[in-house]
Amino acid sequence: MSKNIAVIGAGVAGLAFAILATQRGHQVKIFERNNNISTLGAGVTLWPNAMFVLDQMGLLEEVQSAGGLPQAISQFDKYNHSRVILNIDELNKACGYPSVAILRQKLMCILYQRATSLDIKVHFGHNIEITKTNQLMAQYDLVVGADGRMHSATRRALFGQSVMPQYQGFINIIGVSQVDNLASADIREYRGERQRFGIVPLKSNLCYWAAAWRESQSCMGSNRHWQDELCLRFDTWPNEIRQAIQNRQSLDVKPIFVHDLDPLPHWHSDNLLLLGDAAHAPLPTSGQGACQALEDAWHLATTLDLQLPLEKILDGFYQKRIAKTTAAQVAGRHIAAQVFADEYETFPTPPMPDIKQLSEFWMQGLTSPPQ
């Protein structure tokens, strides 16, 4: 049965769900607090589980042509000693889908254009707070809260102040740069004492990158010269890093004090449901934030096909998703704990993951609609 659905938030999760639900015959409107589509973030790596979902939207080829195709993840210390920790080509073959690195701005543009082509209305400049959320719940069959990790009004409607994003002790500074003669199409992760620098190649020597180091939460809002600190911290690191910093497209350097969420006991109440980062934001070290948001969108859209009461549908959606999203949250924290530990290891264990096990986990539940 077709449902009238309100989506709060026009990010990856909100747009993707609106597209998939509309394709299945539902009527969807999106309410977005900003005045246009947000392009916050430099880039995103879409692993095969995310590309499966984009394929269901008819966007696989468009996304693939707009991004780069990484072949492996290589890990380095700050002296340029390296090892390969994941063969992405082998992983892609095992999963049956490619992995694509893409600018977040391009991904959001592709999703928004697809939504527009389906006549999905996005109401910009609508800052939905708790009172308005309650009004939407009375007006629509389902209200989907896809309003992000940090300031989710829908999460506050469910949990009040008892659930808050947790600062995990480090900052990210992100950017997009032109770097001549990138050594390979590998994703390159450099680690030093409580510091990390990742470079993800895109196309034509373009890359996106993230610098990270441990930092006290008391520095939030300070007037420190973050640009000078960024340059100084990585001044003796490999040349690719120095090039990326020097050639960044935006000279505005603002740190992101990185937060995530603890796993939640439920994601819905009545006809209000949390989706994506509002429900289960992981750390960027998980590599799965956008991917799990896309999985949410597909699972929810297909679960709505079931001829069951809404309560059972939403509870079933939570039960289907909670193990995988929790695994992403735990993995992100585990990797961050290694990178920013007091006792630094150049190449911490574990070594290269088992391709078969990783592919089976990532593609779990994505080969056929829920029964």
PEHU-V185081 format. One record per residue. N is the residue number from 1. RES is the residue in one small letter. SS is DSSP state (hx for helix, st for strand, lp for the rest). Layout:
BEGIN
n=N res=RES ss=SS
n=N res=RES ss=SS
END
This chain:
BEGIN
n=1 res=m ss=lp
n=2 res=s ss=lp
n=3 res=k ss=lp
n=4 res=n ss=st
n=5 res=i ss=st
n=6 res=a ss=st
n=7 res=v ss=st
n=8 res=i ss=st
n=9 res=g ss=lp
n=10 res=a ss=lp
n=11 res=g ss=lp
n=12 res=v ss=hx
n=13 res=a ss=hx
n=14 res=g ss=hx
n=15 res=l ss=hx
n=16 res=a ss=hx
n=17 res=f ss=hx
n=18 res=a ss=hx
n=19 res=i ss=hx
n=20 res=l ss=hx
n=21 res=a ss=hx
n=22 res=t ss=hx
n=23 res=q ss=hx
n=24 res=r ss=lp
n=25 res=g ss=lp
n=26 res=h ss=lp
n=27 res=q ss=st
n=28 res=v ss=st
n=29 res=k ss=st
n=30 res=i ss=st
n=31 res=f ss=st
n=32 res=e ss=st
n=33 res=r ss=lp
n=34 res=n ss=lp
n=35 res=n ss=lp
n=36 res=n ss=lp
n=37 res=i ss=lp
n=38 res=s ss=lp
n=39 res=t ss=lp
n=40 res=l ss=lp
n=41 res=g ss=lp
n=42 res=a ss=lp
n=43 res=g ss=st
n=44 res=v ss=st
n=45 res=t ss=st
n=46 res=l ss=st
n=47 res=w ss=lp
n=48 res=p ss=hx
n=49 res=n ss=hx
n=50 res=a ss=hx
n=51 res=m ss=hx
n=52 res=f ss=hx
n=53 res=v ss=hx
n=54 res=l ss=hx
n=55 res=d ss=hx
n=56 res=q ss=hx
n=57 res=m ss=lp
n=58 res=g ss=lp
n=59 res=l ss=lp
n=60 res=l ss=hx
n=61 res=e ss=hx
n=62 res=e ss=hx
n=63 res=v ss=hx
n=64 res=q ss=hx
n=65 res=s ss=hx
n=66 res=a ss=hx
n=67 res=g ss=lp
n=68 res=g ss=st
n=69 res=l ss=lp
n=70 res=p ss=lp
n=71 res=q ss=lp
n=72 res=a ss=st
n=73 res=i ss=st
n=74 res=s ss=st
n=75 res=q ss=st
n=76 res=f ss=st
n=77 res=d ss=st
n=78 res=k ss=lp
n=79 res=y ss=lp
n=80 res=n ss=lp
n=81 res=h ss=lp
n=82 res=s ss=st
n=83 res=r ss=st
n=84 res=v ss=st
n=85 res=i ss=st
n=86 res=l ss=st
n=87 res=n ss=st
n=88 res=i ss=hx
n=89 res=d ss=hx
n=90 res=e ss=hx
n=91 res=l ss=hx
n=92 res=n ss=hx
n=93 res=k ss=hx
n=94 res=a ss=hx
n=95 res=c ss=hx
n=96 res=g ss=lp
n=97 res=y ss=lp
n=98 res=p ss=lp
n=99 res=s ss=lp
n=100 res=v ss=st
n=101 res=a ss=st
n=102 res=i ss=st
n=103 res=l ss=st
n=104 res=r ss=hx
n=105 res=q ss=hx
n=106 res=k ss=hx
n=107 res=l ss=hx
n=108 res=m ss=hx
n=109 res=c ss=hx
n=110 res=i ss=hx
n=111 res=l ss=hx
n=112 res=y ss=hx
n=113 res=q ss=hx
n=114 res=r ss=hx
n=115 res=a ss=hx
n=116 res=t ss=hx
n=117 res=s ss=hx
n=118 res=l ss=lp
n=119 res=d ss=lp
n=120 res=i ss=lp
n=121 res=k ss=st
n=122 res=v ss=st
n=123 res=h ss=st
n=124 res=f ss=st
n=125 res=g ss=lp
n=126 res=h ss=lp
n=127 res=n ss=lp
n=128 res=i ss=lp
n=129 res=e ss=lp
n=130 res=i ss=hx
n=131 res=t ss=hx
n=132 res=k ss=hx
n=133 res=t ss=hx
n=134 res=n ss=hx
n=135 res=q ss=hx
n=136 res=l ss=hx
n=137 res=m ss=hx
n=138 res=a ss=hx
n=139 res=q ss=hx
n=140 res=y ss=lp
n=141 res=d ss=lp
n=142 res=l ss=st
n=143 res=v ss=st
n=144 res=v ss=st
n=145 res=g ss=st
n=146 res=a ss=lp
n=147 res=d ss=lp
n=148 res=g ss=lp
n=149 res=r ss=lp
n=150 res=m ss=lp
n=151 res=h ss=lp
n=152 res=s ss=lp
n=153 res=a ss=hx
n=154 res=t ss=hx
n=155 res=r ss=hx
n=156 res=r ss=hx
n=157 res=a ss=hx
n=158 res=l ss=hx
n=159 res=f ss=hx
n=160 res=g ss=lp
n=161 res=q ss=lp
n=162 res=s ss=lp
n=163 res=v ss=lp
n=164 res=m ss=lp
n=165 res=p ss=lp
n=166 res=q ss=st
n=167 res=y ss=st
n=168 res=q ss=st
n=169 res=g ss=st
n=170 res=f ss=st
n=171 res=i ss=st
n=172 res=n ss=st
n=173 res=i ss=st
n=174 res=i ss=st
n=175 res=g ss=st
n=176 res=v ss=st
n=177 res=s ss=st
n=178 res=q ss=st
n=179 res=v ss=lp
n=180 res=d ss=lp
n=181 res=n ss=lp
n=182 res=l ss=lp
n=183 res=a ss=lp
n=184 res=s ss=lp
n=185 res=a ss=lp
n=186 res=d ss=lp
n=187 res=i ss=st
n=188 res=r ss=st
n=189 res=e ss=st
n=190 res=y ss=st
n=191 res=r ss=st
n=192 res=g ss=st
n=193 res=e ss=lp
n=194 res=r ss=lp
n=195 res=q ss=st
n=196 res=r ss=st
n=197 res=f ss=st
n=198 res=g ss=st
n=199 res=i ss=st
n=200 res=v ss=st
n=201 res=p ss=st
n=202 res=l ss=lp
n=203 res=k ss=lp
n=204 res=s ss=lp
n=205 res=n ss=lp
n=206 res=l ss=st
n=207 res=c ss=st
n=208 res=y ss=st
n=209 res=w ss=st
n=210 res=a ss=st
n=211 res=a ss=st
n=212 res=a ss=st
n=213 res=w ss=st
n=214 res=r ss=st
n=215 res=e ss=lp
n=216 res=s ss=lp
n=217 res=q ss=hx
n=218 res=s ss=hx
n=219 res=c ss=hx
n=220 res=m ss=lp
n=221 res=g ss=lp
n=222 res=s ss=lp
n=223 res=n ss=lp
n=224 res=r ss=lp
n=225 res=h ss=lp
n=226 res=w ss=hx
n=227 res=q ss=hx
n=228 res=d ss=hx
n=229 res=e ss=hx
n=230 res=l ss=hx
n=231 res=c ss=hx
n=232 res=l ss=hx
n=233 res=r ss=hx
n=234 res=f ss=lp
n=235 res=d ss=lp
n=236 res=t ss=lp
n=237 res=w ss=lp
n=238 res=p ss=lp
n=239 res=n ss=hx
n=240 res=e ss=hx
n=241 res=i ss=hx
n=242 res=r ss=hx
n=243 res=q ss=hx
n=244 res=a ss=hx
n=245 res=i ss=hx
n=246 res=q ss=hx
n=247 res=n ss=lp
n=248 res=r ss=st
n=249 res=q ss=lp
n=250 res=s ss=lp
n=251 res=l ss=lp
n=252 res=d ss=lp
n=253 res=v ss=lp
n=254 res=k ss=lp
n=255 res=p ss=lp
n=256 res=i ss=st
n=257 res=f ss=st
n=258 res=v ss=st
n=259 res=h ss=st
n=260 res=d ss=st
n=261 res=l ss=lp
n=262 res=d ss=lp
n=263 res=p ss=lp
n=264 res=l ss=lp
n=265 res=p ss=lp
n=266 res=h ss=lp
n=267 res=w ss=lp
n=268 res=h ss=st
n=269 res=s ss=st
n=270 res=d ss=lp
n=271 res=n ss=lp
n=272 res=l ss=st
n=273 res=l ss=st
n=274 res=l ss=st
n=275 res=l ss=lp
n=276 res=g ss=lp
n=277 res=d ss=hx
n=278 res=a ss=hx
n=279 res=a ss=hx
n=280 res=h ss=hx
n=281 res=a ss=lp
n=282 res=p ss=lp
n=283 res=l ss=lp
n=284 res=p ss=hx
n=285 res=t ss=hx
n=286 res=s ss=hx
n=287 res=g ss=lp
n=288 res=q ss=lp
n=289 res=g ss=hx
n=290 res=a ss=hx
n=291 res=c ss=hx
n=292 res=q ss=hx
n=293 res=a ss=hx
n=294 res=l ss=hx
n=295 res=e ss=hx
n=296 res=d ss=hx
n=297 res=a ss=hx
n=298 res=w ss=hx
n=299 res=h ss=hx
n=300 res=l ss=hx
n=301 res=a ss=hx
n=302 res=t ss=hx
n=303 res=t ss=hx
n=304 res=l ss=lp
n=305 res=d ss=lp
n=306 res=l ss=lp
n=307 res=q ss=lp
n=308 res=l ss=lp
n=309 res=p ss=lp
n=310 res=l ss=hx
n=311 res=e ss=hx
n=312 res=k ss=hx
n=313 res=i ss=hx
n=314 res=l ss=hx
n=315 res=d ss=hx
n=316 res=g ss=hx
n=317 res=f ss=hx
n=318 res=y ss=hx
n=319 res=q ss=hx
n=320 res=k ss=hx
n=321 res=r ss=hx
n=322 res=i ss=hx
n=323 res=a ss=hx
n=324 res=k ss=hx
n=325 res=t ss=hx
n=326 res=t ss=hx
n=327 res=a ss=hx
n=328 res=a ss=hx
n=329 res=q ss=hx
n=330 res=v ss=hx
n=331 res=a ss=hx
n=332 res=g ss=hx
n=333 res=r ss=hx
n=334 res=h ss=hx
n=335 res=i ss=hx
n=336 res=a ss=hx
n=337 res=a ss=hx
n=338 res=q ss=hx
n=339 res=v ss=hx
n=340 res=f ss=lp
n=341 res=a ss=lp
n=342 res=d ss=lp
n=343 res=e ss=lp
n=344 res=y ss=lp
n=345 res=e ss=lp
n=346 res=t ss=lp
n=347 res=f ss=lp
n=348 res=p ss=lp
n=349 res=t ss=lp
n=350 res=p ss=lp
n=351 res=p ss=lp
n=352 res=m ss=lp
n=353 res=p ss=lp
n=354 res=d ss=lp
n=355 res=i ss=hx
n=356 res=k ss=hx
n=357 res=q ss=hx
n=358 res=l ss=hx
n=359 res=s ss=hx
n=360 res=e ss=hx
n=361 res=f ss=hx
n=362 res=w ss=hx
n=363 res=m ss=lp
n=364 res=q ss=lp
n=365 res=g ss=lp
n=366 res=l ss=lp
n=367 res=t ss=lp
n=368 res=s ss=lp
n=369 res=p ss=lp
n=370 res=p ss=lp
n=371 res=q ss=lp
END
